[in-house]
Amino acid sequence: MSRTILLTIVAGAGVIVAGACGGDTNISVNTANTNRSAVNSTMNTAGNAVNTVANTVTSVTTDSPADFLINAARGGMVDVEMGKLAAQKSKNAEIKKFGQMMADDHSKVNTELKALAGKKNVTLPTDLGSYKDSMESMKASSPGDFDKEYVDQMVRDHESTVTAFKRQADSGADAEVKAFAAKTLPTLLKHLEMIKAIEEELHK
């Protein structure tokens, strides 16, 4: 074989090798770009999911004025009925006094709330709803058990009620409902402070 032909073959092989290496480089670059696109897509999907959850949480924790009035009315009914029961059944003087105060204060608040709901064309509940079973349980309990059940129930209810009224007073969509919540909030805070003090004494 002549030297010229040998050089030609070697040069051709070099071209082939170089071409093959270039092909691998292109494949690697394309693969990297594809992976980067997949990561970006995943990140965007995750971000959208977080935003969806955040929006859902906001919608759940922010009561509409109508929902707020309905929930407040039922809670007020419960406070009045349980307060009357506490004033009659409890053997603890402080609990009896607190129960009577609850019946009196929330009867007044309920009257205001009913008038406001009428202006807003909101139909209020007329029964205790899910609280009916708690009420029956308290009626059947012994005086000692009743005191603990009643105080624990009032602490839980007033903590959630204060939160709902404060939220409505701070950022309610209806000016009159917002004003009602702001006006009632100090009374609820006083009730919560008093029942927590009673709870502390009861568990000593």
Secondary structure as a PSIPRED ss2 file (coil, helix, strand):
# PSIPRED VFORMAT (PSIPRED V4.0)

   1 M C   1.000  0.000  0.000
   2 S C   1.000  0.000  0.000
   3 R H   0.000  1.000  0.000
   4 T H   0.000  1.000  0.000
   5 I H   0.000  1.000  0.000
   6 L H   0.000  1.000  0.000
   7 L H   0.000  1.000  0.000
   8 T H   0.000  1.000  0.000
   9 I H   0.000  1.000  0.000
  10 V H   0.000  1.000  0.000
  11 A H   0.000  1.000  0.000
  12 G H   0.000  1.000  0.000
  13 A H   0.000  1.000  0.000
  14 G H   0.000  1.000  0.000
  15 V H   0.000  1.000  0.000
  16 I H   0.000  1.000  0.000
  17 V H   0.000  1.000  0.000
  18 A H   0.000  1.000  0.000
  19 G H   0.000  1.000  0.000
  20 A H   0.000  1.000  0.000
  21 C H   0.000  1.000  0.000
  22 G H   0.000  1.000  0.000
  23 G H   0.000  1.000  0.000
  24 D H   0.000  1.000  0.000
  25 T H   0.000  1.000  0.000
  26 N H   0.000  1.000  0.000
  27 I H   0.000  1.000  0.000
  28 S H   0.000  1.000  0.000
  29 V H   0.000  1.000  0.000
  30 N H   0.000  1.000  0.000
  31 T H   0.000  1.000  0.000
  32 A H   0.000  1.000  0.000
  33 N H   0.000  1.000  0.000
  34 T H   0.000  1.000  0.000
  35 N H   0.000  1.000  0.000
  36 R H   0.000  1.000  0.000
  37 S H   0.000  1.000  0.000
  38 A H   0.000  1.000  0.000
  39 V H   0.000  1.000  0.000
  40 N H   0.000  1.000  0.000
  41 S H   0.000  1.000  0.000
  42 T H   0.000  1.000  0.000
  43 M H   0.000  1.000  0.000
  44 N H   0.000  1.000  0.000
  45 T H   0.000  1.000  0.000
  46 A H   0.000  1.000  0.000
  47 G H   0.000  1.000  0.000
  48 N H   0.000  1.000  0.000
  49 A H   0.000  1.000  0.000
  50 V H   0.000  1.000  0.000
  51 N H   0.000  1.000  0.000
  52 T H   0.000  1.000  0.000
  53 V H   0.000  1.000  0.000
  54 A H   0.000  1.000  0.000
  55 N H   0.000  1.000  0.000
  56 T H   0.000  1.000  0.000
  57 V H   0.000  1.000  0.000
  58 T H   0.000  1.000  0.000
  59 S H   0.000  1.000  0.000
  60 V H   0.000  1.000  0.000
  61 T H   0.000  1.000  0.000
  62 T C   1.000  0.000  0.000
  63 D C   1.000  0.000  0.000
  64 S C   1.000  0.000  0.000
  65 P H   0.000  1.000  0.000
  66 A H   0.000  1.000  0.000
  67 D H   0.000  1.000  0.000
  68 F H   0.000  1.000  0.000
  69 L H   0.000  1.000  0.000
  70 I H   0.000  1.000  0.000
  71 N H   0.000  1.000  0.000
  72 A H   0.000  1.000  0.000
  73 A H   0.000  1.000  0.000
  74 R H   0.000  1.000  0.000
  75 G H   0.000  1.000  0.000
  76 G H   0.000  1.000  0.000
  77 M H   0.000  1.000  0.000
  78 V H   0.000  1.000  0.000
  79 D H   0.000  1.000  0.000
  80 V H   0.000  1.000  0.000
  81 E H   0.000  1.000  0.000
  82 M H   0.000  1.000  0.000
  83 G H   0.000  1.000  0.000
  84 K H   0.000  1.000  0.000
  85 L H   0.000  1.000  0.000
  86 A H   0.000  1.000  0.000
  87 A H   0.000  1.000  0.000
  88 Q H   0.000  1.000  0.000
  89 K H   0.000  1.000  0.000
  90 S C   1.000  0.000  0.000
  91 K C   1.000  0.000  0.000
  92 N C   1.000  0.000  0.000
  93 A H   0.000  1.000  0.000
  94 E H   0.000  1.000  0.000
  95 I H   0.000  1.000  0.000
  96 K H   0.000  1.000  0.000
  97 K H   0.000  1.000  0.000
  98 F H   0.000  1.000  0.000
  99 G H   0.000  1.000  0.000
 100 Q H   0.000  1.000  0.000
 101 M H   0.000  1.000  0.000
 102 M H   0.000  1.000  0.000
 103 A H   0.000  1.000  0.000
 104 D H   0.000  1.000  0.000
 105 D H   0.000  1.000  0.000
 106 H H   0.000  1.000  0.000
 107 S H   0.000  1.000  0.000
 108 K H   0.000  1.000  0.000
 109 V H   0.000  1.000  0.000
 110 N H   0.000  1.000  0.000
 111 T H   0.000  1.000  0.000
 112 E H   0.000  1.000  0.000
 113 L H   0.000  1.000  0.000
 114 K H   0.000  1.000  0.000
 115 A H   0.000  1.000  0.000
 116 L H   0.000  1.000  0.000
 117 A H   0.000  1.000  0.000
 118 G H   0.000  1.000  0.000
 119 K H   0.000  1.000  0.000
 120 K C   1.000  0.000  0.000
 121 N C   1.000  0.000  0.000
 122 V C   1.000  0.000  0.000
 123 T C   1.000  0.000  0.000
 124 L C   1.000  0.000  0.000
 125 P C   1.000  0.000  0.000
 126 T C   1.000  0.000  0.000
 127 D C   1.000  0.000  0.000
 128 L C   1.000  0.000  0.000
 129 G H   0.000  1.000  0.000
 130 S H   0.000  1.000  0.000
 131 Y H   0.000  1.000  0.000
 132 K H   0.000  1.000  0.000
 133 D H   0.000  1.000  0.000
 134 S H   0.000  1.000  0.000
 135 M H   0.000  1.000  0.000
 136 E H   0.000  1.000  0.000
 137 S H   0.000  1.000  0.000
 138 M H   0.000  1.000  0.000
 139 K H   0.000  1.000  0.000
 140 A H   0.000  1.000  0.000
 141 S C   1.000  0.000  0.000
 142 S C   1.000  0.000  0.000
 143 P H   0.000  1.000  0.000
 144 G H   0.000  1.000  0.000
 145 D H   0.000  1.000  0.000
 146 F H   0.000  1.000  0.000
 147 D H   0.000  1.000  0.000
 148 K H   0.000  1.000  0.000
 149 E H   0.000  1.000  0.000
 150 Y H   0.000  1.000  0.000
 151 V H   0.000  1.000  0.000
 152 D H   0.000  1.000  0.000
 153 Q H   0.000  1.000  0.000
 154 M H   0.000  1.000  0.000
 155 V H   0.000  1.000  0.000
 156 R H   0.000  1.000  0.000
 157 D H   0.000  1.000  0.000
 158 H H   0.000  1.000  0.000
 159 E H   0.000  1.000  0.000
 160 S H   0.000  1.000  0.000
 161 T H   0.000  1.000  0.000
 162 V H   0.000  1.000  0.000
 163 T H   0.000  1.000  0.000
 164 A H   0.000  1.000  0.000
 165 F H   0.000  1.000  0.000
 166 K H   0.000  1.000  0.000
 167 R H   0.000  1.000  0.000
 168 Q H   0.000  1.000  0.000
 169 A H   0.000  1.000  0.000
 170 D H   0.000  1.000  0.000
 171 S H   0.000  1.000  0.000
 172 G C   1.000  0.000  0.000
 173 A C   1.000  0.000  0.000
 174 D C   1.000  0.000  0.000
 175 A H   0.000  1.000  0.000
 176 E H   0.000  1.000  0.000
 177 V H   0.000  1.000  0.000
 178 K H   0.000  1.000  0.000
 179 A H   0.000  1.000  0.000
 180 F H   0.000  1.000  0.000
 181 A H   0.000  1.000  0.000
 182 A H   0.000  1.000  0.000
 183 K H   0.000  1.000  0.000
 184 T H   0.000  1.000  0.000
 185 L H   0.000  1.000  0.000
 186 P H   0.000  1.000  0.000
 187 T H   0.000  1.000  0.000
 188 L H   0.000  1.000  0.000
 189 L H   0.000  1.000  0.000
 190 K H   0.000  1.000  0.000
 191 H H   0.000  1.000  0.000
 192 L H   0.000  1.000  0.000
 193 E H   0.000  1.000  0.000
 194 M H   0.000  1.000  0.000
 195 I H   0.000  1.000  0.000
 196 K H   0.000  1.000  0.000
 197 A H   0.000  1.000  0.000
 198 I H   0.000  1.000  0.000
 199 E H   0.000  1.000  0.000
 200 E H   0.000  1.000  0.000
 201 E H   0.000  1.000  0.000
 202 L H   0.000  1.000  0.000
 203 H C   1.000  0.000  0.000
 204 K C   1.000  0.000  0.000
